[in-house]
Structure formats: structure tokens, C-alpha cells
């Protein structure tokens, strides 16, 4: 995990002749007592060497954990810089991490202190997203984290408040310069004498001593370079051009074997990093010409993915043709996630007379898209870029331009523009994967717009999504998912989304596909950064799905100028009308839609299938058409649900429709009506399932439909047999002595004094479904089966009375269900159980609530029967205490942190994490007595176990001695 600029392997190795900077290392050791340390000096003042010595010194006598990042050109991008920091912290991360992930990783290291060292921080330009990331980290730095910023100039990070509070240490040129004694010591090591006063400039002192006695700086540089053989001088030039490199990379650029190990031994200010790469000091950049290497150097940097560094090489050489090539590559590889700061800096460097070159027009369009995809000038810029690239015979570059056009049009939901781009892409000469993908995906768009999603799938199956940058492939994959769903292949659509798309995007597409395939998954409407059309689609889908739960959401605008969006509005309006009991209005909505967009229009009819059950019930025309159409699997399920309702109204009842399909494909008034009609024949399964799955609104729907004479008998049967939710909240508390509350008030019921009632209730809380035989074996192991079953029935009667004392005799219990051979408590609704909440409160911001639920040992009546489960609950509480204590520690509350550690150790005296938190909290609170007591407690636990402390505990124990 990570690249070659992060982690301790990126710390430079000691120089062959290196002067220990004890004075500076001692100053840097104070980084552990200050939140921020600035190391600011010009090139050649030994900043990196001093930091490296400080890191090595900490390995010998650790105060915490060091994490090293060498900043580079690409780190102006906040995502790349955050990823580098997380890699240095050995923390897994997603594709675009930011400040929250970095801060979480720093907090995660608590109770140990962690120091983030950013070397060459001047590579992160002021005002860039990377600089904003550093500012966010500095502002919210956890109390156990420290930040060292080292560079040629002070970074643009807001530190005024910290400086006023004395929380910033500064090390500058005067601190880093050699003293006379240090200069003399280094001269003795070289066996030479320095006659010129170089004002303690470390790099120049070293270089002058290498060149020989009495050598001036310029003369020393010339002497060193003239003494090098041509291959060695060439290798040095390669390192200057690349910044750092392996021997293989250097040999590629040099065009001959590059002996970098020999170079590092024979040339000053060239050193080898612990990861095997070599680096030349920036001072050599002023002396060694590199223009002749720029093309090959750029190729190596681009192959590494360091386009920012490659662009800097091109800009320094003022090679605008090379920069133009890189501009197209930057757009190609970062499509839709362009690093704006890098792109804008390149555009700023380009001379005015070249700004209309096709590549730079494309780059300008990409920047504008990243800032505001609705900007109307983007299309013109892209079109000009594409035309210019085609005129130059660069079809691959034109494909990138059209790719940008597709992304922009897709973001706007601009079908006309998409069709136009698709037509132009089809005329290109396909040679690269990007171009082939663009041709197939654009052809698929045209096919889908023509009402032929099956034809679109043929093209999409040939699109090389695994051969192009992910950003390019995402939009094609999303469209592939859409086309599968359009063909009624929802399960395949969900699987493709989960396999090919990332995290939130995959979940959203897969969830929608599964719902409309008849799987009632959790579906939540979210605020996202989607395009306006994506938001429109999401609202439409949410409206239709909400109708399945009896909810009438905000209506959508009906006026839509294309059949696909008109269908979304039509279905949403119709679903709302059905939910409100206005089915005749819903029929008129469909009739009006079909008058404007007849089913004979292929694309209009195919989009109507997305909500097939609605159209099947509400439109005779669509029902007749779809009854004779070969549909895809998801659409066949929807048709079966609609057909079941239509036939039930005609007196032909079907009992084979899965309950989940009734929920997913029918608005709640329809699924409740179907359940009532089935209940009239004695089949109450659907009604019971809906009541359990959807909740109290189902009972309200049953009562509403009971007014219809044709439905009254079935509704009455369901209302009598399907338990009604209680009209007051019920609470069960098992963490500590058992309590039952009603409306928040503890119940003093005689049933609660019965041990077997408390034990049975505890078992039902502990285990989601409890078998009758399992309950009898646990509670009455000494009785025969008949006697145990009788006792269980009696105990369940007492338990029902305890939980629902107001329920009339003969009515089914809502909270306590007995289904065949199993017993269970119904989750959700009006029933709250502290243990269930305890398990659900896992997020950091909810830990306080989870800890507050602890009133003592859980389930004391089951201590002998369920010891393993109780032990897991106790361990979870210890984990919560320590996690909350660590959060208190990083937010500068060591007293509370110690209290949580003490509570955890009272439950688990030998928990190493608890020992570490207690030690760190005592140290940070600067309480000598508590520190001594905590140290003794930890050492006593280690002696009892007969083990040595782990590395982290050892670090903290050492600090207790020094404190």
C-alpha cells in the first residue's frame, strides 16, 4: 500500500559521511510536545537530513509514531495528498479520500501520539486543493497528533491562533546552518580544510569539501561535474530531470545503463532512499542541463502516473508540444475527476498565441466542466478541440474530446447532444480502447434512444471497459446497468453495478435494480452531488417506491419534452394518485400520457415497462399489449403482480404471488386490497407479511378499505387476525437488572418477578428467533417434553400480559409472535430494546449513547445459560469504552479518557488497549501521582501474565519514566 514517497521507507538513508545534527534533532524532538512544527529554509540547508535523523532517533527512543510524506507536484491535488498521508499511516482508503479520512486515521492511532512529517511542502502550491487539505488538517488536528511542515517557504496554513497560544515551534535558516564547530567537524571527517566562509550553508559546505581544499562554491560544482565520466554525468542529469528514480527508470531515460549506486558514492548531494530509489539534491538543477532528456523523462513520469511532474518538466523546458500531449493524456486519465489545480497551472503557463491549440482547448473545457458542467461554452470548446485533433490526424485525441463531450452531455441529461456525439464518434477510425469504447457506448445510446435496449446491450458487451481509465468506463457501465434494467434483467443489472462500480454509486444502482426485480431491499433517498437529471430520476423512483409504503411524496413537474422523462413523471403522478385513493385520476394520467406518447413509439413503450405493474392495471391498452409480449424476467414478475390484482377483482384469486412482489410492484392500496381479497378466502399470509414489513400504515389501509362493501369481510378478518401495533412505546432493558417500561415509565408488574418470565424474555432479546424446543431445553432441562411445553405456554401467557396488558383476550400479540415451532419478538415499531440499540450504536458519534446504556452486567438471569453471548456483550462494551476514551484523548480531555480506561480495566483487567489508554491519559493530564499508579497497575498486570509489553505499551511506559 502506498507509493515511494510515503512511509518510513521514503526517509533518506544516512550519507556516507554524515554529521550528526544533535542540536537540530533535539529541537525536532520537541515536535512531540507541540501540535505544529515548521521547518523553513532555502535549498541545501539540510532540512531533509535533519528530519531523517530525528525520525531515526525516535526509533531508538520513541515518543510516538512517525509518518513521512515527501510532497511532489501531484500533491497539489487534495485526493492524491490525502492518499499519500493515509498510505504513510498504513490506513486503507477509497479512491478520493479527504481531510475527514486523514483526521480519522490520526485519531485511530490514539492513545499513541503520531507525528505527520511532510517534507518538501513547498511543492503544494498556495491556494491549491492540497493546501486547503493541509489547512483543514491543521485546524482540526487531534490532541494526540502532531504536524511537521518542512519546505523552502512557510506553507499557506492558518496557524495564527496556534502561534498565539504557543502551539507552533519554528526552525529556520539560522537553526539549520552549520555552526563553526560543526563545519570544522565535517571538514575533519573529509580530511580537508575549508577556507571560504560559506555561512554554514550545509549543502555548499559538503560540496566544497568534496571538491577539495580552498574551493569556492561555483568552482566546487564545476570541479565535481568535470571530474565525472560522461555516463555518470548523464545519470546525474536523469536524476535531476526525474527528481528521484530507480536504476531501471534512469537507464530508460539515459538510453544506457545508469550506475546510480556509484553515482551516490562519488557525487555529493545524491543519496539513496530506503526503498531503493535515488535522489539528487535540487541544487544540481541549476547546474546540470536536462532539456535533451525531457521527452524520455516525461514518458517515465507519465508511466508512473505522475502527470503533474511530467507537466512541470515540459513547462520548464517550454516545450508546448509536449505539454499539449500531456494535456490530452490528463483529460483521458482523469475524465470527470480532473485535478483542476494542475490543469489550470498548465493553462497559465501556455503562451497566449498557443491557447487555441486543440489540446489546450480541450483542457480548458475539462476545467470548466469540473467547475460547472452547465457552462454552455464547454460544448463549443470541445467541438473546436475535436475538429482540430481530427485535422491533425489524431483520432485517439479526438476520441478523448468526444469522451469529454459524452461526460458533459450525460451530466446535463442532454439527449440531443448525446445523439450528436454518438453520430460523430461512429465516423472515427477505431484504433485505441478509448475510441472503441466510445464508438460502442455511443452506438448503444443511439440504439436505446431508438427503443432497442437489447441492441444497446450488444454494443455494450463489446465495449472494452476493462482496458480504459476507470473514469471513462464508469459512465458506460452505468448505462449498461440501465439497459439491463430496461430489458427486465434487474438481477443482472444489480450484479453488474456491484461488480463494476464503486461504493455508494454501486449501492444506489444495485438497490434500484433489485427493488424493481421484486426484492424489497432498503431504499433510501439521499442528497448526492448528482446532476439535475439524476436527481429528477431519483425523485421519480423514490415516489413510486414510497407509494408501496403508502406514502404520497412531493409531486414532480409533469411537463417533460421526451418520452423517457415523461414516463417517470407519469408513473410518479399515478402512484401518488393511487396512494391517495384516486385511481380514476391515475387512469386519466396514463391515458393522457399515451395520447402524447403512443405505445407505438418504441422508446416510449420500452420506458413504460419500467413501471409495468402500474401501467398494466391502469391501462387496458397496455395490458392487452403486454399480455402478448415476451418480457424480461423482472418485467414478467411485475406483470404477474398486476395480473394478480386485476384477476382478483374479477373473482379469480391467485395465491402463488410472492408477498415481496406485491410490495415492490404495487402501491400499498393495491397490495392491501389484494391481501384483503385473499383473506376473504381464509388466506391471511399476505396481509400478515405486509403488516410486519410495512408497519402500522397497513392497518390504517385495511380500515380504510373496510368501508368498501366488497372488501369489508376480508378486511375484518385481517384486522382480527393480524396483530395491531400497540398505541404506546414499549421498552425492554436487559443491560443490568431487567426493566420493562411503558411510555418511558418503569412497569411494576407481578409477571416481572417471575424468574422464568425474565429468562424467556432475555432469550428472546438475545436471539432473533428462538425455537420452542431450544427454549424448553434451556429453561426446563429436567422436565419431560410435555411438562416443559406446558410450562412454556404458561410462561408465554405471563410474558404477553407483561408486554401488552391492554390487549383483549383472544387477540394476537403484536410484540410476541409464536409461528409454528419458533417464538420471536417483533423488532421496530413501538418496541425498543436497549441491547438491540447497543449493537446498532457502533459509529464514533454514537459511542456515548452506547456506553450510557450500560447499567451493569447484562442478562443476570441468564449468566449460567448464555455465558458466551454475555461475554461478547461485555467485550463490546469494553471496546466502546476504550474507543470513546481515545476520542476524548484526541479532543484534549485526558481526565475523561482516563475514567473510561479505568471503567474498561475494571471489566477486563488485562486488556492491553486499556493499559495504553490509561497510561497516555495520565501522561497527558500531567498528573504525576496518577501516572505512577497507572504505571504500577500496568506492570503488575504484565507480571501476572508473565509477558513483555507490546511495542506501543513499551513506548508509553518509557514516557512515564522520563516524565
N, C-alpha and C positions, 0 to 999 in steps of 0.2 A: 504494500500500500504506500502511495506517495511517490514523488519524483525525486530527482537527485539534488534538489535544493532544500529539502526538508529533513528534519530529524538529526540526531547526533552524528550520523554518517556524513552529513554535509559540513561538519565542523572541520576546518583545515587541519592537516597534520602539523606537528611541530616542524619548524625549519631545521635544516641540518645544523646550522649554528644559530640558535635562538636565545635571546636574552630574556630570562625570567623577569616579567614586569610586576614584581611583587607589590610595588606601591599602587599600581593601577588595579591589579587583581584584588587588593584589599578594598579599594574604593568600590569595585564592582560587586564585591561580596555584600555590600550594603543594599544591593538590589532586593534582597530578601526582606528588608525592613522598610522599603518604600514601595508604593504602588507603581511608580513610573521612574525609569532612569533614562536620561537622554545622553547619548554619546555622539557628539557632533564635532567633526574636524574635517579638514580637506583630505584629498587623496594622499596616501603614503604616510599617514600618521599612525598606522598600526592599530586601527580600530578592530579589525577582524582578528588580528593576532592576539590582542588583549582579551577580547571576548572569548576566543578559543581557550586561552589559558585559564580564564575564570570558570569556564564550563568544566575543564579537566580538574581544576582544583575542587569544584563541587562534587565531582565523582569520588574524590578521596575523602572528603569530609562534608557529606551532603547536608544541605539545609532544605532541600526540596527537589523537585524535578525540573530540569531544563528542557525546553523545546525550541529548536533552532530552525529559522527560515531565512534563506538567502533570497532577498527580493530581486526580481528581474523585470524586464519590460512588460511581460504579460500580466504582472500583478497589479497593474492599474485597473484590471477587471476584478470587481469585488468577488465574483464567484470563484475565480482561479486563486485569488489570495486567500479566501476563506478555506478553500480546499487544501491549499498548501499548509495552512496553520493546523487544520484538522489532521492532516497526514502527520505532521510533526508531533501532534498529541496522540497519535496512534488511535484515532477515532474514525469509525466508518461514517460515511456521509453520502448524500444523494448527489445528483448531477449539478445542482446550483445552490450550494449552501450559502449562508449569510451570517450576519452577526449573531442571531439567536442561537444557531448551532455552535458557533465558536464559544460563546459565553456559557452555553450548557456544558460543553466539553471541559472548559476551565473549572466550572463548578463541580463537575463529576470527579475531578482529581482530589477534592477535599476528602479527608481533613489535611492531606499533604498540601504544602504550598507548591505552586507551579509557576515557573518564570518563562514567559514567551519572549525569545530574543529574535528581533527582526533586524538582520544585517542588510546593509545597502538600501535602507528605507528611502533614500533619495530617488530610487527607481520608481517609486509610487508617486506620480505627479499630484501636486496640489489640486484640489477640486475634482479629482477623478473618483469614480465609484470605489476604487481601492482605498483612497484617502478617507472617504466617507465611512467605509467599513472600519478603518483604524479608529476614527473618531468615535464611532458607536461602541467599539470595544473599550476604548479608554474611558468613556463616560460611565459605562456600566460594569467596570472591572470588578469581579468578585473580590471579597476581602482576602481570600487565600491565593489570589493570582497577582502576578507582577509582570510588568511590561518593560522591556528594554528596547529602545528605538535607536538604532545606530546608523548614521549616514553623514553625508558631506554637508547637509544643511538640516536645520530643525524641521521636522515634518509639520504639516498643517493640521495639527490635532489640538482641540480645545483643552488646554491644561491650566488656564488661569486660576480656576478655583482650587485645583490641587496645589498649584505653586503657592498660592496664598496660605494654604493650610500646611505647607512644609512637606508635601507628599511627593515632590519631584526632586530627584537628585540629578545634577548635571555634570558631565565630564566633557571637557573641551580640549582645545588645542594645547593649552598650557599644561594640562594634566597628562596628555599623551606624549608630549615631546620628551625626548631623552634628556635627562639631567647630564651634567658634565661627567659625573661618576659613571652613569650608565653608558655614555658614549665611550669613555675610556675602557670600561669593562668589555664592551663588544669589540673594541679595537684590539685588546689583548687576546681575545679569542681568535681573531683573524691573524694575529701575529703581525699587525701592521699599525701604522701611525696615521692619524687624520690631522692634517694641518689646516684645512679650511674650516671655518665656522659655518656649519650648516643649520644652526639654530635648533639643534635637536630634532630635526625632521627625520624620523626613523628610516623611511624607505631610502632617502638620499644618503643617509649615513651608511646604511648597509651597502648600497650600490657603490659608493665611493671607496669603501674599504675593500670591496671585491675587485675593483679595477686596479687598485694599487695605491701606494702612498702618495700623498700630495696631489691627489686627483680632484679636480673640480667636478661638479655635478654633470655639466654638459660633456666635459671631457670623459668622465667615467662612463656615461652612457655610450658615447662613441667608441670608447676602448672595448667595452663589453661586446657591442654589436660587431665591430671589426674583427674581433677575435673569434667569432663564431663561423663555423663552416656553413656553406650555403644551405644544406638540408636542415641544420639546426636553426638557422635564422628563419627559414621558411616555416618550420614548426612553430616558432615563436609568433610569427605573423598569423598563423592559423589560430592559435590560442587567443590572440588579440581580437581577431575577427569573430570568433565564436563565443568569447567570454570564458567558457570552460568546455572541455571536450574529453572524450576517451581517445585512446591511441587510434582506434579504428576510424572514428569520425575525423580526427586530424589527418590521418593518412588519406582519407577520401578527398578532403579539401585540398591537401597539398599535392595530390597526384603521385605520391611516393611514400614509402614507409616513414612515419614520424616517430622518432625515438624520444618520446616525452619524458620518460624516466631519466634519460641522460640530460635532457634539457633542464629538468628540475634540479639536477645535481650541479649543473655547470653555470646556470644563469640565475642571478639573484632575482627576487620578487616573482618567482614562479614556484608554485607549490602544488603538492598532490593532496587531494581530499581523501577522506577515509573511504569514500565509495569507489575509489579507483580513477576518478576523473582528475584532470589537471587544470590549473587556472593561472593565468598571467595577471599580474597587477595592472590596474588601469593606467598607471604611469607610462607603461610601454606603448599605450595607444597613441601618445603624442610623438613617438619616435619611430615606430615601425609602420611602413606603408602596407596597406591591406586591400587597396582598391582592386588589384588584379585577382583577388580571391573571392570577391563578393558574390559572384554567381554561384560558385560551388558552396560557399558558406551559407548563402540563403537557402540552397537546396537542402543542406543538412538541417538547418534550423526549422525549415518548413516540415521536413520529415519527422522532426521531434514534436511537431505541433506548436512550435514557438514562433508563430507568425508575427507577434509583436516585435520580437527580437530581429526577425528577418527584415521586417519593415524598417527598423532602425538602421540596419546595415545599408539598405537601399537609400534611405533618406540621407545618411551621412555621405554616401558616395554621389548623391544627387543623380542617381540612376532611375529616372522616372519610368522608363520602360519596364524595368524590373519591379518597381513599385506597382505599376499597373497590373502586372501578372499576379502579384501578391494580393492586390485589391480584389480581383475576381476570386482568387482562392479563399480569401477571408469571408466573402459573401457565401461562397459554396459550402464551406465547412461550418459556418455558424448561422446558417439560414434560420431566421426567426428568433435567434438568440445572439444577435450581433453585439460584440464588445464596442459600444459606441465611442468610448474614450479613445481607443486605439484608432478606430476608423476616422474619427474627427481630427486627430492629430496628423494622420497621414494627409487628409484633405487640406489641412492648414499648410503643410509643407509644400504642396504641389504649386508650381509657378502658375500665375494667372492665365498664361496663354495655353496651358495644358488642361485646365479644369474641365473642358468639354470633351476630353478623350473618353471613349466609351466605358473603359474600366472605372474611371473616376465618376462618371455619371451614374453608373450602377452603384458604386459605393455611396454616393450622395443619396440615392433613392433608398438604399438599405438603412442609412442613418435616419432618414425621415420616417420610414416605416416603423423603426424601433421607437421613435418618439411619439408618432401619431399616425396610425395606419389609415386614418380617414383623410389625410392630406391629399387633395386632388392632384398635386403636382407630381406625385410618385409615379403615376402611370406614364406620364409624358417622359420623365427621366428614364424609366425602364425601357420604354419603346425606343427612345433615341439610342440608348446603350445597346440594345439588342440589334438594331439596324446597323450600327457602327461595327459591332463584332462580326455580324454576318458579312458586311462589306469587306472586312479584313480576312474572311475565310475561317473565322474562329467559331465553329459550330458548337463546340463544347462551352465556350464562354457565353454564347447566345442562349444555350440551354440553362445556364445559371441565371441569366437575366429573366428568362421566362419562368424559371422556378421562383424567383422573387415576385414576379407578377402573379403567379398562382397563389403564393402565400398571402399577398396583399388582397387579392380578389376574394380569397376564401375568408380572410379576416372580416371583410365587409359583407360577405354573403352576396357578392355581385355575380349573379349567374351569367349575365350578358358578357361581362369581361372574361369570366372563366371559359365560356364557349369560344370567344375570340382567341384567347391564348392557346386553347386546345387546338384550334384550327392551324395556328401558326406553328405550333410545335410539331404537328404532323408533317410539315414540309421540311423539317430539318433532317440532315444526314446523321442517322444514329450511329455513334461510334463508342461513346462512353456510357458507363452505367447510369450516370445522371441523366443523360439525354434519353436513353432507353426508358428509364423510369418516367421521365416527363412525358414521353410520347404515349406510353401505355396508360398512365394515370389520366392524361388529358383525354385520350380516346374513351376511357371509362366514364369520364364526366359527360362527354357527348352522348354516350350510349344511355346513361342513366337519365339524362335530360330528355332523351327520346322515349322514355318509358320502357327501357330494356335493361333492367339491373342484372339479368343473367348474362347479357352480353358484356356489361361492365365488368362482371366477375372474371370473364375470360381474359380480358386485358389485364386486370389487376393481378391475376395469378402469374402473369408473365413479367410483372414489374419487379426489377431486381432490388427490392427494399433492403436486402442484407448486404448490398455492395456499395451503398451510398451513405453519406453522413446521416446520422440519426435525425437531425432536424429536417432534412429533406424527406426522409421516409415517413415521419410522423403524420403529415397531412394525408399522404397516400394510404397509410394504414387506417387512419380514422375513416376515410371514405370507403375503404374495403369493409370495415365493420358496418358502416351504414348500408352498403349494398347487400351484404349478407342478411341484415335485418329486413331490408326491403323485399328480399326473396323469401321471407318467412323462415330463415335459418338462424333463429335467435341464439341457440346454444353455441353454434359455430362462431357467431359474431362475438359472444361473450368470451369464448376461449381465445379467439384471436386478440381481442383487446387486452386480456390478462397476460398473454404471452408476449405481445409486441410493444405495448405502451407502458408508460411509467406511472407507478403510484396512483395519484389522485385521478389523473386522466384515464388510466385503465379502469379504475373502480367505477367512475361515473359512466363510462360507455358500457362496461360489462353489466352494471346494475340495471341500466335501462333495457339492455338486450335480454337479460334474464327475466325481468318483470314481464315484458311482452312475449316471452316464451312460456309464461304461466308459472313462474317461480316467484313466490311472494317474498322477495328479498327486502332488506331495509333500504328505503329510498328516501334520501334527504335532499331538499333543495338547498343549494349553497350559494354564497356570494363568491364569485370567482372573477378572474380577470379575463373572462371570455369576451369575444366580440359581441356586438349588439345582436347579431342574428343568433349566435349561440345562446344568448340569454333569452331570446324570444322562443327558441326551440325548447329550452329547459323549462320555461314557464308553461308552455303548452303541455309538455309531458307531465309536469307536476300537477297541472289542473286535472288532466284525465285520471292520473293515478289517485289524486286526492278524492276524486268522486267515488272511487272504490271504497273509501273510508267514510263516505257520507259528508265530505267537506266541499263546500262551494267556494272556491278561491276567487280572487280578483279576475274579472274578465279581461280578455285580450281584445285589441283592436281588430275589428272584423275586416276592414278594407285591406286586402292583400292583392298584389298585382301579379302573382304567379301561382300556379296550381299547387305547388308543394307547400307553400306557406299558407295558402287559403285552406288547405286540408287541416293544418294544425289549428287554425283559428276556428274552423267549423267544428272539429271534434271537441275542442275545449269548450266552446259555447254550448254545444249539445250536451256534453257531460254535466255542465253546470245546470242546464235546464232539467235534465232527468233527476239530478240530485235534489232540486227544489220541487219535484213532483209535477213538473210542467212538460210531460212527454210530448204533448201535441206541439208545443213550441219547438222541441228538439226535432220533431219530424219536419217542421217547416224550415228549420235551419238547414237540414240536409237537402230538402227539396230545392231551396234557393241556391245552395252550393252547386247542385247538379245542373241547374239551369245555366249557371255561369260557366261551370267547368264540367261538361258532359263526360260520362264514363267512357264514351267512345275515344276520348283523348287519352292515349295510353299512359302518359306520365301522370295525368290526373287520377286515373283509376288505380295505378300502382301505389300512389301515395295514400289513397283512401284505405288500402289494405292495412296500413299501419295501425288503424283503429277499427279492425274488421268487425268486431262484435257490435260496436255502436252502429255502424252502417247497416249491418245485417238485420238488426232489429228495427231500425228506424226507417229503412228504405226498401220498399217492395222491389224496386228496380235492381238495387244492388244485391238483394237476397237471391233473386232469380238468376242474376249473372254469376254470383259466387257459388251457388249450388251446383253449377255445371262447370266450374273452373278447377283445374288441377293446381292446388295450392301447396305452398311450402309447409313444413312441419308446424311452425309457430302459428301460421295462419289457419291451419286445419284445427288446431286447438281452440283458437278464438272463434272459428265458425261453429265448432261443437258447442261452445258456451252460449253463443247467440241462438243457435238452433234449439238448445235445451229450453231456453226461456220461451221462444216462440211456440214450440210444441206443447210446453206445459200450459200455456194459455189456451191451447186448443184441446186440452184434456189428455194429451199424450205425454205422460210423465216418464222421464228417464232418471235412473238412479246411479248411472255409471259415470257421471261427470265429476272429476276430482274437485274437491272443495276449493283447492288453491286456484283452479282455473276460474271458478265462479268469482272469486275475489279479484283476480288480476284482470279479467276481461270485461266484467260487468260493473256498472256503478252500483253502489250499495242498495238503492231502492230495488234494483232488478235482482241482485243476488239474494236480498232478503225476501222478495216476492217468490223467487224460486224455492227458497228454503221453506216458506210457508205452505206453498202448494204441495211440496213433498211431505211436510209434516201432517197435512190433512190425511195422508195415506198411512201415517204411522212412522214415516222415515224422518227422524229428527236430527240425524247426524250432521247435515249441512248447517242447520240452524245453530247447533251447539258449537260447531267448529268456528263459525263466523263470530259468535258471541265471545269465544275465548280469544280469537285472533284480533278482532277489531275493538271489542270493549263495549262499554255501556251504550254507545250510539246505536248498536244493533237492536237493543231492547226498545229504544225510542222508535226505531224504524218499524219494529214489529207492532208496537202500539199504534203507530200512525196508519199502518196498512190494515190493522184490525177494523178500521172504520169501513173498509170495503166489504160489503156483504159476501162477495165471492171468496174473500180471504179470511173472514172472521174466525172460522172454525180452526183453520191451521194456525193462525196467529195465536189464538187462545191456547192451543196445545203447546206451542213453543214457549209462550210466556209462563205456562205452568211447569214445564219440564226443564227449560234452560234456566239455570240459576241467575237471579238478578243481583247485580253488584250491590254491596252494602251502601247505605247513604251517608256513611261517616268513615273517616280514615281509621284503619286498624294497624297497630304497631306491635311487633314481636321483638323483644330484646333478649338475646342469649349470650352476649359477651359480658360476662358477670352473672350474678343471680338473675334467673329468668323473670321477665316482666312482660305483661301484656297491657297495651294502652289503647284507649278508645278516645278519639278526639284529643289525643295528646295527654290524657289523664290516665294514670295507672289504675288498672282494674283490680279490685279486691274480691275476686270470685273464689268460692269454695273449691271449684274444679282445679284451680291453680295449686292448691295444697296437696293434690294427689301426685305422688312421685311418678306413677306410670303415665299420667297425662303429660307431665313435664318432659318425661323421657321421649314419648312418642312425638310430641311437638318438636323437641330438639332434633330428633332423627329426620323429621320432615324438612326442617330448616337446613340440615346438614347435607341431605341427599335429595336431589331434584325429584326423583321418582323412587318410592320405597315399595318393594314387593311385600305382600301380606305375609308370606312365609318368612321372609327376612325379618320383618318386624316381630313376628311371634318367636322366632329363634333367639333374637336378641333380648326380648323383654320377658319371655316366659320359657326359658330353655328346659325347665324341669317338668313342664306340663305336656300331656298328650296333645295331638293336633286339635282335637275337638274342643278341649278345655281352653287351649290357647286362643283358638278362633273366637270362642265366646267372650273371653276376656278382652280381645282386640275390639270386638263390636261394642262392648260396654265402654271401653276407653275412648273409642271414636265418638260415641254419643256424648260423653262428657266434654270431649275436645270441641265438638261442634257447638255445644252450649256455651263453652268458654269464648269461642271466637265470634259467634253470631247468636247472641242470646235472644234477639228480637225476631229471628226467623220463625215463621209459623211451622208447626209440626207437619211433617209430610212434604214440605218444600225442600228442594235440593239445596245443599250448601254451596255457596259460591266459592269460599276460600278453601274449603277442604273437599277434595274430589276423590271418590273411590271408583276407579274404572277397572272392572274385572278383577285382575289379580294385583293391581297396584293402587297405591294411595299417594296423593301429592297435594302440595299447596299451590294455589294459583298465583303466579308472580304478577307484579304490576298492579295497575288499577289503584284500589284503595288500600292495598296491603303493603306495608313497609316492614322490612326485616333488617335489623342492624347488621347481621352477618353478611347478607347479600350486598348491602351498601358498602360494607367494609372491603369486600372483594372488588367492588366496582371503582372505589376511590383510589386508583393507582397513579393518577397524574400528579406531578410535583405540586401543582397549585391546590390539590385536594387532600394532600397528606395530613394537614392539620385536622380536617374533618374526620379522616380515618382514625387518627390517633385519639381524637376526642370520644370516639365510640367505645373505647376500652374502659370498662368499669371493673374489670377483674378477670380471673380465669374463665374462659368461655365454657359453656355447657357443663357445669359442675356435676349435674346428674348423670352425665354420660362419660365421666372420667375413666371408668373401668371398661366401658363398652367401645368407646371410639377414640382411644388414646392417640393413634397415628394422625387422625384428622385434626384433633385438638392441638397436637404438636405443630402441625403445619400452620394452623391459625396463629399460634403463639410466635412461630418463626416469622410469619408475615408481619405481625405487629412489631417485632424487634427490627425487622427491615425498615418498616415505616418510621419508627423512632429514630433510627440512625440516618435515614435519608433526610428526615426533617431536621435533625441536628446538624447535618452537613450543610443544609440550606441556611440554617441560622448562622453557622460559622462563616459562610461566604458572604453573608449580609451583615457582618460585623456585630453579631450578638453571641459572643462566646459563652456568656453565663447560661443562656437558654440552651445552647449547644451542649454544654456540659451536663445540664439537667436531663436532656433527652438521652445522652450517652449513659448516664447513671441509671435511668429507668431501664434501658435496654440491658445493661450488665446485671441488673437485679434479676432479670428473667434468664439471661444467658451469660453467666459469669466468665466464660472462656471465649467469648466472641471477639476475634482479633479486630474486626472493624470497629467494634465498640471501644476497645482499648485505644485504637488510633484516634478516634474522635475525642475521647476523654482527655488524652494527652495533648492533642492540638488545641482543644478548647481551654484547658488550664494554662497552657503556654500563652495563648493569645490574650487571655484575660489578665495576664501578668499577676497572677495570684500565687506567690511562692509556696504558701502552705498547701494549697490545693494541688499544685504541681508535684510537690514532694509526696503527698498522699496518693495521688493518682499513679505516679511512677512506682511506688511501693506495691500498689494494687496490681499493676500490670506484671511486675517482676514476680510477685507471689503466684499469679496465675500461670506464668511460664514455668516456674519451678514445679508447680503441681502437675503440669502436663509433661514436664521433662523435655521441653523443646526449646529451640532458639527462636528469637523473634524473627518475623519476616522482615524483608528489606525496608518496607515503609515504616513499620513499628520501630525498627532499629534507628532510622533517621530521627524519629521523634524522641526516642529515649536519649539519643546523644544531645539533642537540643535541650532536654531537661537538665542535663549536667551542665552545659555551658551557660544556661540561664541562671 
